[in-house]
Amino acid sequence: MKLQDTLSNSEQELDISKKVRIYLCGVTVYDESHVGHARTIIVFDVLRKYLEKKGIELEFIQNFTDVDDKIISRAQTEGTTAEEISTKYIENYFKDFDGLNVKRATNYPKATEHIDDIIKFIEKLIEKQIAYTTKNGVYFSVSKFPEYGKLSKKKIDELQSGARIEIDEAKKDPLDFAVWKFSDIKPIWDSPWGKGRPGWHIECSAMSIKYLGENFEIHGGGRDLIFPHHENEIAQSESCTGSPFAKIWVHVGMVTINGEKMSKSLENIKSIKHVLKNWGPNIIRLFCLSGHYSKPIDYSEDLLKENLTKWRQAETCYYELIHASSENHEEINPIVKKASTEFDNALEDDFNTHLALSAFFQLVREGNRLAADEKLGKEDAQIIKIELQRMLEILGLSIPEMTENEKQEIDNLIENREQFRKEKQFEEADKIRDKLNKMNVELIDHKVNTIWMKKENIKAEN
């Protein structure tokens, strides 16, 4: 597998001969998660599921930033504690992402649970004279890391003249950034330098190295984290350990609305709770995977409707496959093999989910074509279904399983309807169809029989 590496600005081969270790920068828990967060996490969820499906051992770490100025500000506004704010939004995070069918990470370290690790990390930087203490806190000295800017491709002299840097006259250089902030506003911790809390960037350096080692395979996040967050992570991590940090840096493009970044400050966010309620997990996942991960994607109801139309085709195919009962036989293996190969090749060539989805829907269309032509045999259907199920699992898409009792109830209703139609009691037959519609069951009439499919209930469609 090749992935676009932001650091080298080229495609890099992912070494899958041993365990793959991934660190993904998670959310700062002071508000609800939105579709912008969902896209990054869904992209990495599919990457992880694909590698695991290939039998590759994998460790996936995703942190929570649970101490931050924004959390403290929110707590003060609501008259509560930072801990209560972060606890509330971590709980909401899991509800949202469980609802989106995202597999839980190996571990979700929190900054507040790793203060000792962070302090030890800062102590090493001070010992090496790469960090220094001022009246306001402890700062990383950017000038001591000559490669600063190598991730974002920013030059130090340009940053010094052009960047908006937090003003602090105690700093030796305007670019120097805080690794420990002195404070008397809770939450605070004791440190060798004074009471305070860690800076944002140092948290991820300390936690990623603790769980994955000094040099792991993939470090990821949204493109908005390249500078300054990931740039600063590289600087302090490589200064501390004296060795290269992550091998491949994978950054996911922003979700925009009318071309503007989706963000809380612009008040244009679509919360996961909102989109899940209206569109369900499958449509949101299809939307997030519909473009190349590295490029921005614009949120629109039209694009969601397009994905809903495609998903209805996938549902139809799935139910055609499970209801197939004829002995017809087509040479299906080459068609399935072609779709499977194209799907895997797309993901292994810089994780092109757009092309992978094309292969998935091509297989869906073939299944529906065979069914419409009355050529879908039971054995062929099983071959298609196995591959379709594999793709669904990797993409994190889900057609809900039904209990035997539910299936039997629907079969009985359809049998009764057929009997009423034979007896020309069309009003009674229509009543059963109406009842089935209320159950989100749609009938598909074939020449020799009628089959049924249970559609996902999409609120936005109603």
N, C-alpha and C positions, 0 to 999 in steps of 0.2 A: 504494500500500500504506500502511495505517495501522498504527502500533504503539503500544502503551501505554508512555508515557514516564514513568518514575518521578519525574524532576525536576519536570515540570509537573503530574504526576498527571492527565494527560489523553492522549487519543490524538493522535499527531502524524503528519503525512504524511511519508513517506520520499521524498526527492527522488531519483528514478531517472533524471533527465535527464543525469546525469554519473556518473562512477565512484563506487561505494558503498564506503566504507572502514569496516571493522569491526575493533574491538579487543576480544578476549575474554580475560578474566583466566583463565589456565590454572591448573595444579595446582602445589602446593608438593611437590617430589619427594623425600619422605622415607619413603614407604610405597606400597603398591599402590593403584591407582585403584579407586574403587567405583562402585556404581550411581548414587549422588548426583552424582558427577562426570559420569557417562555421560549423565544426563538433560540437563544444561546443554549439553554439547558436541554431543549428537545434535540438540537443538532448533536450535542455531545451524548445524549441518551441513545440516539441511533448509531453513532460511532461505536459506543460501548457495546450495544446489542449485536452489532455486526461482528465485531472482534470476538465476542464471547461465543457467538454462533459458529465461528470458525475454530472454536476450541482453544482460544488463546487465553492464558491466565491474565487477569487484569485486576488492578487495584485503582479505585476511583475515589478521590478525595474532593469534597466540595465544602468550602468553609462558610460560616456565617460571620459577618462583621456585626458583633453585638455590643460594641462600645465605639461611639462615634459622636461627633458634635451634633449631627442631625437627630440622633436618638435622644440625646440629652435635651435638645431644644424641644422636641416633641413631648418629652416627659414633663418639662416645665410648663408647656402650653396646656397640657391635659391635667396638670396637678397630680402627677403620679411619678413613679420611679423609672429610670432607664431600664432596669431589669424587667419590670412589668410590661413595658412597651416591647422590648425585644422578645420576651416570652410569647406575648400575644401574636406577634407577626411571624415568629417561627412556626407556631401551631398552624396559623393560616397558610403559611408556605406549604407545609406538608399536605394540607387539605387540597390546595390548588394543584400541586404537582402529582399527588396520588391520583387526583381526578383526571389529569392529563396523561395518565398511564406512563409516567416516568419512573423507571426503576430507581430505588433508593441507592445512594452512594454507599461505598464501603464504610465511610466515616464522614461525619459532619462536624469537624472541630469548630469550636467557638473561641473567639479571641479572649474572652473573659476566663476561659478554662486553661489558658496557656500563658498566663502572665509571667510565671517563672521562666519558661522557655524564652520568652521575648526579652526578659531582663538579662539572661545569660548571653543572648545573641548580641544585645547592645554592649554588654561588658567586653565582648571580644572586639567589637568595632572600636571601642575606646582604647583598649589595650594596644591595638594596631595604629592608634592615632588617626583613625579614619572618621571617628565621631568625636564631638567635643561638647562640653556643657556650657550653657549660658544661663542668664537669670530666668529665662523662660522655659528651658528644657534642654534636651540633648538633641544635637543636630548631626546629620550625615554631611561630611565635607565632600561635595561633588568634585572639587578640583583634585581630590586624591584618587579619583577613578577616571583615568584618561579616556576610557572607552564610553563615557556617559553620552547617551544619544544614539547608541548603535542600533537599538530596537526601533525607535521612532524616526531615525535618520535626521535628527535635529542636531545642529552644531551648537556647542556650548556658547560661543560668542554671540550667535544669533539669539539664543534663549535669553542671555543676559541683557541684551538691548531691547528685545521685543516682548518677552513673556510677562504676563501679569503674575507677579510673585507676591506671596503673602509678606507684607512689610514687617520686618523685625530688625530693629537697629542693632540688636545683639548678635545677629548672624555674621559670620565672616564673609559670606558670599550670598547674594540674593537668591541663588539657585539652591542653596543648602536647604534640606527639608528635615522636619521633625521626626525623630524616632521615639522620643518620649516627651510628653507635654506636661509641664508642671501645672497643677490645678488644685483648687480646694472644693470644687463642685463634684459631688458624687456622680458616678462611681470613680473612686480613686484607689490607688494601691501604693504601698511603700516601695521605694526603690533605693539603691545606694546613692542616688542623686537628689532625691526628694519625692514627696507625694505627687502622684499624677496618674496619667494613663498613656498607653502606647499610641504612637502615630499609626495611621491607617496602613501604610505600605509595609511596615515591619512585621505586622501580624502575619501576612501571607508568607513572607520569607521564613519566619520561624516555624510556622505550622507545616508548610510544604516540605521543608527539609526534615522536620521531625518524623513525618509519616512516610515520606517517599525517598529520602536520602538526598545527597548533595546534587546529584545529576540524574534526573528522571526523564522519561520519554516525552511527555506532552504537558505543556502549560497552556491553559486556554482562558477565554473570556470574551466579552464584547469588544468591538474595535475602539470604543471610547476609553478602554482601560490601557491602551498601548502607552499613552503618555498622560499624566506622569506615573500612574500606578505601576505598570509592569516595567517601565524604564527604571524606576526607583528600586523595584524588587531585584532586578538584575544587578544593579550597582551595589546594593548592600549585601546581597547574597554572595556574589563572587568576591567581594572585598573581604567578607567574613571567612569563607571557606578556602579561597585561593584557587578554586577550580570552576569550570563552566557550570552554569545553572541548568535550566531545562534544555533538552536537545531540540525540540520543535515547539514553536510558538504559534498556536492556532487562534485566530481572531474572527469572530462572527459579526457580520454586518448588522447595522442598526435596523430597527423597524421604524419607519417614518409614517407620518400622516400628512398628506398634501406636501410631501417633500421635506417636512421638518421632523427632526428627531423626536420620538415619543419620549417625553420626560415629565416628571412631576412639576418641574419649574415652569414648563410651558402649559401645564394643565390640559394636556391633550392625550392623556394616557387612557388605554382601554385595559381595565383590570382583568386578570385571569378569571376571577369570579364571574365577572360580567359576561365575558365571551364564552365561558364554559356553560353558563346557564342558557345562553341563546343559541350556541352553535354546537356544543358538545365537543369531546376531546378529539375525535377523528378529523373533523374539519379544521380545527386549530392546528393540529399536527401537519396536515396536508398543506395548509397555508405556510407554515413556518419552514417547510422543506421544499416549497415550490420553486425557489430560486437558489442560485449557488450560495453556499453559506457565507462566503466572504463579502458578498455584495449586499447593499441595503435592499430592503423590500418594503413596498408602500402598502399600508393597511387600508383595505377598502371593503365595503360590503359586497361589491361586485365580484371581487376576487374570491371572497368566501363563498358566494353563490356558485361560482364556477367550480370550486372544489366540492361543493355539496352535490352538484350534478354528476361529477365524476364518481363521488362516493356511492351514489345511488346505483351506478353501473356496477361497482364492485360488489355491493350487496346483492344485486340481481344475479351476478355471476356465481357468488358463493351459494345461493339457494338453488340455482339451476344445477350446480355440481352435486349438492347433497340429495337432490330429488331425482337425479338421473337414474333411470332404471332399464333403458333399452339395451339391446345387445349390439347396437351399431358400433362400428369401429373405424376410426380414422387413424392415419399415421401421425399421432400426436406428439411422440417423443421429440422429434426435431424442433417443433414449435416451442415446447416447454424448455428444452435445452438452450435454445436461442435466447429466450426471455431471461432465463436464469443467468446465462453467461453475460448478457448485456447489463443486467442488474448489478452483478458483482463487479464487472469491469468499471462501471460508472462510479461505484463507491470506492474502488481501489485507485482510481485516477483522480486524486485530489477531492475525494468525497463528494462527487457530483450527485446530490440527491435529486436534482431536477431530472437528470437522465435516468436515474434509477427508478423514479416514479413513472417515467415514460415506458420503461420496460415492464413495470408492474401493470400499468393500464393496458399495454398491448396484450398481455396475457389475459386480462379481464375481457377485452374485446373478442379475443379468440374463443374464449369459453362461451360468451353470449352469442357469438355468430353460430357456433356449432349447435347450441340449444335452439336458436331461432330456425335453423335449417333442419331441425329434427335429426341431427347427426351426432348428438352427444351421448355416447355409450357409457354404461356404468363404470367400466374399467378405465376408459379414457378420463372420465370425470375424476376418478380417484387420483390419477397421475397429476392432473392439473391442480387438484385441491391440495396435494402435499406441497407443491412448489408455491402455490398462492399463500398457504398458511405460513411457510417459511418467510416469505417476503413481508407478510402482515406482521409477524412477530418482530422482525428486524426494524420495520418502520414504526413499530409501536401502535399499530392500528388494530382495532378490535371489533369484531362482529359478535355481539353478546350471545353466549351459549344459552340454549333454552332447555328447560327440564322436559323429561319425557311426558309428564302430565300436561304441560303447556302445548307440546306438539300434538298430543292425542286430542286435546280439546279443539285445536284448530282443524285437525283432520276430520273430526266428527262434524264440526260445523260445515265444512266444505262438502262432506258426503251428504249431509242433509240438504244443502243448497242444490246439489246436483239432482237429488231426488225430486225436490220441488220443481226444478226446471223441466225434468222429464214429464212431470205431471201437469206442466204448464201453469203452476201456481207461482207466477212471476213476482207477485207482490211479496209473498213469503220468502222467496229466493233473494229479493232485494233487501229485505230486512236483515237477512243473515250477512249479506255483503256489507251493509251499513255497520253491523256489529263488528265485523272483521276490520273495517276501516278504523273504527274507534280503538281497536287493539293494535293499530299500526300494521295490520296484516294486509298485504296487497296480493291480489290474485293475478297469475300469469296464465293465460289460456293458450294451450297448445292444441294441435289437431286431435291428438288422441287423449289428452288429459289436461287437467288444470292443476298447476302447482301454486305454492304460496311462498311469500317472503315476508319476514318481519322487519320493517324499516325502523331505523333509529329515529326516535322522536326528536326532531330539531325544532325548537321553539320558534326560531326566526323564520321558519318555513310556514308556520301556521298563521 
